[in-house]
Amino acid sequence: MAREIGIWDVTSGDLDGGAVSGFAGLNAEFARYFFASALAFLIDAGSLFLLTQYAGIHYLTSAALGFLLGLVAVYILSVRWVFTTRRLQNNHHEMMLFAAIGIGGLGINELGMFLATEVLALYYMISKVLVAASVFAWNFTIRKLLLFR
């Protein structure tokens, strides 16, 4: 139905029945990546909250564990749905580079969480939301440049 009226079909990622190219293609990928990242963020932030509030784990440890769970989710969605063309043919190398980029994102996440929570005295979940935008920008840009065409 979505293709018949010329709007984006989220299930396939196609714009106007498959006519995706240039800027429109990047916009479609960005929208799919945003959706995948939103799902990963829910996993990440949900884990952060549950591990900190109910398991009594320090928020920075919980943040790292939640981030890694979100990383797995966004990797699976990225290679199966978000990006249409991959630069690396070796899945092992691709996964390792994806994880390395994610580790950079983890560093941004941990530093931002610490600064916002400890220095600015914000509630750790507010810190998480604020830091998420920077991590999203880092991850999309670097992954697009290094891993996906």
Helices and strands as residue ranges (DSSP letters): H 22-53, H 59-77, I 78-82, H 91-114, I 115-119, H 124-146
